[in-house]
Amino acid sequence: MIEVTIALTVRELKRWYRQKFAIVFTLITPLFWIGLFGKSFNLTGFFMLPSDLPPEVAAAYKELTGRIILSVFGTYDYFSFMTCGMFAVLVLFTSMWSGMSIVWDRRFGFLNKLLAAPISTSSIVLSRIFSSLVRSLVQVMLIFTIAVAMGLRLSAGFGPLHLLGVFTVLALLSFSLSSIFVAMAFRIRTHETIIAVSNLVNLPLMFASNALFPLKQMPSWLQAVAEFNPITYAVGALRGLVIGNVDQAAVLGDFLVLVAFAVGFSILGIAFSHRALNR
């Protein structure tokens, strides 16, 4: 089973690597988000002062507004705040399209050949999940490098262990989301339908989380929805690891919730995929 899973995963990755035009456009979208929206949203610009104020008043006001910004966003730099959120959103977008190859394999008959072969259906399912996970991490690595060059402010103690933690969090998120989207794809017959479903769920998942704005700034009903969104916990852990200024106990809590999401979603996704393939 392991050899078959690896072989099918490599096949998926080769097909992805050959689509260089699609890879470029996949990377351009998050770069536009962080480069245009992230850089243009100036937090301190919301608290502009008249130039004729006494120096002591201006200094006190600047200190007060700085404390407000830091307490709400955890950093003075919205670019860094948003970039951590876009790492998780990039994983969402990649996982969302993980089932597209299934639809094409069904259309051209390759999926039927796999089902007729003497291999476990688990290998078929896991290969799609693992290939999506690898694609997500490779793309995040590229975006992370570009974001650092653009001015991503890392915490003072950021090191290799923090970087490992970042990719572990994103791997858990990718495994969770890919399991669900792959299970959905095994029940979908046309690529038009999977495109429609993906476009329907991507924006709610992104905006009903803390990827772009802090949870405390949202209405209470949206905060309640965000509590059930795995992206919320992934972004919380990422900001604690990358930016800092977050209680490490909170980061550990977010990580444990992500583990629970990964286990639960993978069990559900694999079970639904088996049921769809055996029909």
C-alpha positions in Angstrom: 0.0 0.0 0.0 2.8 2.4 0.9 4.6 1.9 -2.5 1.4 2.4 -4.4 0.5 5.6 -2.4 4.0 7.0 -3.1 3.8 6.2 -6.8 0.4 7.8 -7.2 1.5 10.8 -5.1 4.5 11.3 -7.4 2.3 11.0 -10.4 0.1 13.8 -9.1 3.1 16.0 -8.3 4.6 15.5 -11.8 1.4 16.5 -13.3 1.3 19.6 -11.1 4.9 20.5 -11.8 4.4 20.4 -15.6 1.6 23.0 -15.4 4.0 25.9 -14.8 1.6 28.5 -16.0 -1.0 27.4 -13.4 1.7 27.4 -10.7 2.7 31.0 -11.5 -0.9 32.2 -11.3 -1.5 30.3 -8.0 1.4 32.2 -6.5 0.5 35.6 -8.0 -2.9 35.7 -6.2 -1.6 35.7 -2.6 1.3 38.0 -3.6 -1.3 40.5 -4.9 -3.2 40.2 -1.6 -0.1 40.8 0.6 1.6 43.2 -1.7 -1.4 45.5 -2.5 -3.8 45.1 0.3 -1.3 44.3 3.1 1.0 47.1 2.2 -1.7 49.7 1.6 -3.5 49.2 4.9 -1.6 51.4 7.4 -2.7 50.9 11.0 -1.0 54.0 12.4 -2.6 56.1 9.6 -6.0 55.8 11.3 -4.8 57.9 14.2 -3.4 61.0 12.5 -2.9 64.1 14.7 -3.0 67.8 14.0 0.5 69.2 13.6 -0.2 72.1 16.1 -0.6 69.9 19.2 1.8 70.3 22.1 4.6 67.8 22.0 3.7 66.2 25.3 0.0 65.7 24.2 1.2 64.2 20.8 3.6 61.9 22.6 0.9 60.6 25.0 -1.6 60.2 22.2 0.9 58.3 20.1 1.7 55.9 23.0 -2.0 55.3 23.7 -2.9 54.6 20.0 0.2 52.3 19.8 -1.1 50.3 22.8 -4.5 50.0 21.2 -3.1 48.8 17.9 -0.8 46.3 19.6 -3.6 44.9 21.8 -5.9 44.4 18.8 -3.5 43.2 16.1 -0.6 42.0 18.1 1.8 44.0 15.9 2.1 47.6 14.5 2.6 46.2 11.0 -0.6 45.0 9.2 1.5 43.5 6.4 3.0 41.0 8.8 -0.4 40.4 10.4 -2.1 39.7 7.1 0.8 37.7 5.6 0.4 35.0 8.3 -3.3 34.8 7.4 -2.5 34.5 3.7 -0.3 31.4 4.4 -3.3 29.6 5.6 -5.5 31.0 2.8 -3.0 29.7 0.3 -3.3 26.3 1.8 -7.1 26.6 1.5 -6.9 27.5 -2.2 -4.5 24.6 -2.9 -6.6 22.1 -0.9 -9.7 23.4 -2.6 -8.5 22.3 -6.0 -7.1 19.0 -4.8 -10.1 17.1 -6.1 -9.9 18.6 -9.7 -7.6 15.8 -10.8 -10.1 13.2 -9.6 -12.8 14.6 -11.9 -10.4 14.6 -14.9 -9.2 11.0 -14.1 -12.8 9.9 -13.9 -13.6 11.6 -17.2 -10.7 10.0 -19.1 -11.1 6.6 -17.5 -8.0 6.5 -15.4 -9.9 6.3 -12.2 -11.8 3.2 -13.4 -8.5 1.6 -14.2 -7.3 2.3 -10.6 -10.5 0.9 -9.1 -10.1 -2.3 -11.2 -6.4 -2.7 -10.3 -5.5 -4.9 -7.3 -4.6 -1.9 -5.0 -6.3 -0.5 -1.9 -8.7 2.4 -2.4 -6.9 4.1 0.5 -3.9 4.6 -1.7 -6.0 6.5 -4.2 -7.4 8.7 -1.5 -4.2 9.3 0.4 -2.2 10.0 -2.7 -4.5 13.0 -3.5 -4.2 14.3 0.1 -0.5 14.0 0.3 0.1 15.6 -3.1 -2.0 18.5 -2.1 -0.1 18.8 1.2 3.3 18.8 -0.6 2.0 21.4 -3.1 0.8 23.6 -0.3 4.0 23.5 1.6 6.2 24.2 -1.4 4.1 27.2 -2.4 4.0 28.6 1.2 7.8 28.3 1.3 8.1 30.4 -1.8 5.6 33.0 -0.5 7.3 33.1 2.9 10.7 33.8 1.3 9.2 36.6 -0.9 7.3 38.0 2.1 10.5 38.3 4.2 12.1 40.2 1.3 9.1 42.5 1.2 9.4 43.3 4.9 7.7 40.5 6.9 8.7 41.3 10.5 9.7 38.1 12.3 9.8 37.8 16.1 13.1 38.4 17.8 13.5 34.7 18.8 12.4 33.3 15.4 14.5 30.3 14.5 14.5 26.9 12.8 12.1 25.4 15.4 9.6 28.2 14.8 9.9 27.6 11.1 9.3 23.9 11.6 6.3 24.7 13.7 4.9 27.0 10.9 5.1 24.1 8.4 3.7 21.6 10.9 0.7 23.9 11.4 0.2 24.3 7.7 0.6 20.6 7.1 -2.2 19.8 9.6 -4.4 22.4 8.0 -3.7 21.0 4.5 -4.4 17.5 5.6 -7.7 18.5 7.2 -9.0 20.6 4.2 -7.7 18.2 1.5 -9.5 15.3 3.2 -12.8 17.0 2.9 -12.4 18.4 -0.6 -11.1 15.1 -2.0 -14.1 13.3 -0.5 -16.4 15.8 -2.2 -14.6 15.4 -5.5 -15.2 11.6 -5.5 -18.9 12.3 -5.5 -18.8 15.1 -8.2 -19.0 14.1 -11.8 -18.1 17.3 -13.7 -15.4 19.8 -13.3 -18.0 22.6 -13.7 -19.6 21.4 -10.4 -16.3 21.3 -8.5 -15.4 24.8 -9.6 -18.8 26.1 -8.5 -18.5 24.3 -5.1 -15.0 25.6 -4.6 -15.9 29.1 -5.4 -18.9 28.9 -3.1 -16.9 27.8 0.0 -13.6 29.6 -0.3 -14.7 33.1 0.6 -16.8 32.1 3.6 -14.0 30.1 5.0 -11.5 32.9 4.4 -13.6 35.8 5.8 -15.2 33.8 8.6 -11.7 33.5 10.2 -9.0 35.8 11.6 -7.0 35.7 8.4 -7.6 39.3 7.5 -8.9 40.9 10.7 -8.9 40.1 14.5 -11.7 38.0 15.8 -12.4 40.6 18.5 -13.4 43.2 15.8 -16.1 40.9 14.4 -19.7 40.8 15.4 -20.5 38.1 18.0 -22.3 35.8 15.6 -19.4 35.8 13.2 -17.0 35.1 16.1 -19.1 32.0 16.9 -18.9 30.8 13.3 -15.1 31.4 13.2 -14.7 29.2 16.3 -15.6 26.2 14.1 -13.2 27.2 11.3 -9.8 25.4 11.3 -8.3 28.4 9.5 -8.9 30.5 12.6 -6.7 28.2 14.7 -4.0 27.8 12.1 -3.7 31.6 11.7 -3.6 32.0 15.4 -0.8 29.5 15.8 1.1 31.0 12.8 1.0 34.5 14.2 2.2 33.3 17.5 5.2 31.5 15.8 6.0 34.2 13.3 5.2 37.6 14.8 5.3 36.7 18.5 3.5 38.8 21.1 1.1 35.9 21.7 0.8 33.7 24.8 2.6 30.4 24.0 -0.1 28.5 25.8 -2.6 29.9 23.2 -0.3 28.7 20.4 -0.2 25.2 21.9 -4.0 25.3 22.3 -4.5 26.3 18.6 -2.0 23.5 17.6 -4.0 20.9 19.6 -7.3 22.0 18.1 -5.7 21.7 14.6 -4.6 18.1 15.4 -8.2 17.3 16.4 -9.4 18.8 13.2 -6.9 16.9 11.1 -7.8 13.6 12.8 -11.5 14.2 12.6 -11.6 15.5 9.1 -9.3 12.8 7.7 -11.4 10.1 9.2 -14.6 11.6 7.8 -13.0 12.4 4.4 -11.4 8.9 4.0 -14.6 7.2 5.1 -16.8 9.2 2.6 -14.2 8.6 -0.1 -14.3 4.9 0.4 -18.1 4.9 0.3 -18.1 6.9 -2.9 -15.5 4.7 -4.6 -17.2 1.5 -3.6 -20.6 2.4 -4.9 
